[in-house]
Amino acid sequence: MSARFEDISSPPPARLALFAYGFRPFFLAAGLHAVAAVTSWLIVLRTGARPQGLGDPVAWHAHEMLFGFAAAAIAGFLLTAVPNWTGERGFAGGRLMALAGLWLAGRLALNPLAPLPAVPAAIIDLAFFPSLAALVLPSIIKARTKRNYVLVLLLGFLTVAGALYHLDRLNLLAGAWTHGKALGIGMVLLMVSLIGGRIVPSFTSSALRRIGRPVEIAPFGWVDRAALAGIVLMVVADMVQPDGILPGIAALVAAIAHGLRLSRWHGLKTLGQPILWVLHLAYAWIPVGLLLKAAWLLVGIGLGQAWTHAITAGAFATMILAVMSRAALGHTGRDIVAARPTVATYLLLTLAAGVRVAAPVLPDPMLAHAIAGTCWLAAFGLYLLVYAPILVLPRADGRPG
């Protein structure tokens, strides 16, 4: 994403600017939900409590990480990136408030303390991604940029994944969430791969050029296509043969392709710039997670059980934190430089993901879960401490947006 926008439909700078641009409410919501949802989950793990009305708490936890935390980050990114890609005005004001309110309504409908009855909760929760798609699609159509249509398509598949969760919860389709979770993780993984494949090499080459260390990064080619195709094949295999050999083979192929893809982006040359290396680190979790999945499904290696958390807590969360911290700085008129507290959030989240992935082979897995959860909460708590004022208050340079 570009660091600045010239033409946006927001009012003159005011005391509060939470709804002055698409990234603001949703990047704040992602941070808040990351803390609230994991706190709830740690309480469930510690006490064994089973919240009434939500069914399987493990399923709820997975659903909220995808359709609460990740969904907010996806919305914030698309509502900020689409205007930049298409040249349209930014999303602000009433439409943004309504969409943010719909996301919040979904979280309240499924909150562990007093969830709504299952049917209205499902309707509210499932309305978010179609509403987001309806908001960004006109701009994408007007710009006639065909490659961006796939992002709207992925929002549709995410809606299907969410519907499978609710069908399972309503006892209308037993075991549906097994497929829904695989589809949801696969679609977010594909989205992270698509967007990461655009921004990581772009930001890297631009930054290295500015400091007099220009590099050549190959344009989108067969390696990139193979990496994306590998994920698609894996998701299809997951639908056909959950936890079987076919998705294991697809995961192995995809892991190799993503590793090759990442190796072409000169990540080692970014080690002096945390705002850059964190993007490479986030993407590196993708081949790691896929290799773990292949190891578990094909060979039965115990550590491979944690492949889901390598993908979600590793790749998804780290990429989300990297993009949110970068975009919040750039789009509020600040230098795009990760200060020490921001670097601390990167390190804490990396520690959280690493410990959680290692948990199956550690002597006390429950202690590992607690340590990982505490590091996660520290990372996103610190993120909120630093970035909540940036997201809520007007731009530092006095410009609208």
N, C-alpha and C positions, 0 to 999 in steps of 0.2 A: 504494500500500500504506500501511496505517496504520503509524505510527511505533512502536507498542507492541502487545503482545499480553498479555492478562490470564490466559488459560487455556491452558496448554501442557503436554504430557506429557513433561517433561524432569526429570531428577533435580535435587536441590539443587546450587547452585553448587559446582564442584570446581576443581581446579587447571587442568584443560583442559576446554574446552567445545565441541570441534570438532563433535561430533554432538548438540549440544543443540537445534539448530534447522536447518531445511532449507537455509537460505541459506548456512550456514557452510562445510561441506565443498565445496559446488559453486562458490561464489564464489572460494574459494581455488583449486580445481582449474582454473577458467576462467583465472585469472591465471597459474598455473604453465604451463598448456598454451599460452597465448598466447605465452609466452616460449620454451618448448621447441620448439613446432612451427615458429615463424618462424625460430628459430636454425637448425633443421635445413634449412629451405627456403633460407636465405641461404647455407648451406654448399653445397647443391646448385647454386645459381646461380653461386657463386664458383668451384667446382671442376669443375663439370660431372659430378659423381658421380651414378651411377644406382643407388640401393639395390636389391639383389637381392630378388626375391620380392614387390615391391609394384607392379610394372607401371609405368605412366606416372607419373613423379613429380609432374607438374602435376596429374593427377587426384587423387593422394594428398594434395597440398597443399590443394586445394579441399575434398576430403572431410573432412579433419581440421579445417579452419576451421569447417565446418558441423556435423559430427557429433562433434567433440571440443570445441572452444572454445565455439561457440554452444550446443551441446547442454548443456554444464555450466551455462551461464548460464540457459538456459531452465528446467532442472530446479531450480536454486536459486530462481528467481523463483516458479515454480508451487508449490513445496513451502512457500513462505512466504506467497504471496498467497492460495492456495486456503483455508487455515484462516481467514484474515481475511475473505474473501468469504463463506464458508459458516458461520462461527461454530464450526467444529470445532476440536478440539485440534491443535496443531502436530505435525509429523512429526519424530521424534527417535529416538535409540537404535538398536536392532538393525536395524529396517527401513531407516533412513537409511544406516547403515553398509553394508548389503547393496547398496543401489542405488549408492552411491558406489563400492563395490568393483567392481560390474559396469561402471560407466563406465571405471574405471581398467583393468579387464581388456581392454576394447575397445581402449584406447590401446596397451596392451602388445602385444596381438595384432597390431596394425598398425604397430608401431614400425619405423623405417627400418633399424635395426641387425640385428634378428633377429626378423622377423615369424613368426607361426605359419603353418602351411599354410593355404591360402586358404579351404577349407571351414570348419574350426573357427573361424578368425578371423571369417568372415562371420557364423556363428551367434552368436558372442559379441557382436560389434559390433551386430548387428540386434536383440538382446534388450533394449537399453537403453530405447528410447522406449516399447515396449509395457509394460515394467515400470514406467516412470514413469506411464504412463496408468492402469495397474491400481492404482497407489498412490493417485492423486488422484481417480479416478472415483467411488469410493463416497461421498466427502465431497460431491462435486458433485451426485450423484444425490440424496443425503439433503437437500441444501439446496434442490433443485428450482429452481435458477437456470438457465433454459434457455440464456441467452446464453453460459454458460461451457462448454457441451457442445462448442462449436466448437473450443475449444482442444484437447480430447481428439481430435477429428477431425483437426486439423492434425498432431498427433503420429502419427496413423496414416498420413497422407500422407508425412510425413518418413521413416517406416519404409519405405514403398514407394520413396522416392527413394534411400535407403541400399541397398535391395535391388538397384536398377538399377546402382549402382556395383559391387557384388560380382558381379552377373551378367556385367558387362562384364569385370571383372578375371579371372573364371573362364573367359572366352571362350565363354560360353554364349549371350550376346546382344550381338553386336558393335554398338558405338556406343550402348549403353544409357545410358552415363553422360552423354551429351549431354542426354538427356531427364531423367535423374536429377538432374543439377546444376541444370537449369532449374526442376524441380519443387521441389528442396530450397531453392534461393534464394527461390523464390516463396512457399513455405510459411513460411519464417522472416520474409520481408518482410510477409506477411499478419499474422503474429503480432506483429511489431513495430508494425505499423499499428494493430492492434486494441488492444494494451496501451498503446501510446503515445497513442492516442485517448482512453484512460481517464485515464491518470496525468498527462499533460502539462497539459491544461486544469484538471484537479482540483488538482494541486499549485500551479499558477500562481495560480488564483483564491484559494485558501486563503492562500498566502503574501502576495499583494498586499493581501488583506483585513486581514491581521494588521498590516501596516505602514501602514494607513490609506489605501490606494490601490485600493479595490474596483473590479472590472471585471465586466462582463457578458459571459459566454461562452455562446454559443448552445448549447442541448442537441443531442444526436445527431440529425442531420437528413439532408436529401437530399444535402448536400455530403459528409458522412461516408459515406453509403451508396454514393455514386458513387465515392469514393476507394477503398473496399474492393472494389467490383464491378470497378473498372478493373484491379486487381491480378489478380483471379480470371480476367478475360477475357484478360489478358496471359499468364498461366500456361497457359491452354487453348490460346491461339494458339502459344505456344512448343512445346507438345506436337504440334500439328498441322503447323506450319511453322517449324521452328527457324531462327533468323536470317533470317526472311523479313519481308515487308511487314506482314503481319497483326499480329505481336507489336510491330512498330514503331508502328503506329497505336494499338494498345491502350496501349502505354507512354506515348505522347503524351497520350492522354486521361487516363490515370491521373496523369501528372505535373501536369496542369492542376488536377485535382480535389484532389490532395494539397497543391499550392501554395495553393489557396483555403482548404483546411481549416486549414493552418498559419497563414494570415494572420488567422484569427479568434481566435487564442489569445493575443494581446497580448505576443508575445515581446520586443518592444523595451522593454517596461516591466520586464523581468527582468534587464537588463544589469548591475545592481549586485549581483546574487546569482548567483554561478557555479553553485551547486547547482541553480538553475533554468534559467539560460540554456543550460547544456549539454544539457538535454533538448530545447529548441527547436532547438539546433544539430544534434543527432542526427537529429531528425525532418526538418530542412531538407535533409539529404543524400538523402532519399527522392525528392522531386521533381527534385533535381539529377541523381541517378542515372538516373531514368526519362527525363528529357530527353536525357541523353547516349545512352541506349539508342535512343531515337527518332531522334536525329541520326545515329547510326551506321547503323541499319537502313534509314532512309528516305532519307538524303542522302549517307551515306558519309563524314561528317566524321571525320577521324582521331582527334580527341580522344575521340570517342564510344566508341572501342574499350575505354576504361577504365570503362565504365558499371558493370561487375561490381564493381570495387573501390570505386566511389563508393557502391554499395549495401552491400557487405560491410564493407570497412575503414572506410567513412564512416558509414552509417546503423547497421548492425548493431553494430560494435565500439564506436562512440561511445555508443549507447543502452545497451549492456551495461555499459560503464564507468560511465555516469551512474547507472544503476539500482543497480549493485553498490555504488558508493561511498555513495550515499544510504541504501540499505537497511542496509548494514553499520553505519552510524552510528546510524540510528533504532532498529534492533532490538537494539542493545547498550547502550541507555541513554545515548547521547551526543547532543549538540546536532547538528542536521542543518545543518551549516555546512561548506562546503568550505574547508579550510585551504589555505595556499599550496602545499604539495606536491601536494595533490589537484588544484588548479587547474592546476598544471604538467603533471599527467598528461593533463588535458583538452586543453591546448594542444599537447603533444607528439603526442598521437594525431591531432589535427586536422591538424598539419603532416605527419604520416606519410601520412594519407589524401590530403591535397592534393597532395603530391609524387608519390605513386603514381598518382593519377588523371592528373596532368599528364605522366607519363613518356612516353607515346607521341609527344608533340610536342616533347620536350626533345632537345637535341643528343646527349646520352649517356643513353639509357634505362636501361642497366645501372647507371650511377652513381646515377640517380634511384631505382632499386629498392633499392640499397644504403642510400641516405640514408633512404628511407621505412622500410625494415626496421629501421635503427638507431633511428629515432625511435619506432617501434612498441615495440621492446625497451626503450627508455628509459621509455616511458609505463607499460608493464605491470610493468617492474622496480620503478619507483617506487611503483606501486600495491601491489605485494607488500610492499615495505618498510614502507609505512604501514599496510596493512590486514591483513596476515597475523597480526600479534599481536592485532588486534581480532577477527578471525574465530576464532582458536584459543583465546583466553583468555576467562574469564567476563565477563559484562556489567559495565559500569562502575558501575551502580547496585546491584549485588549481587543482582538478581532472577534467577530461572531463565530459561533460554532462550538 
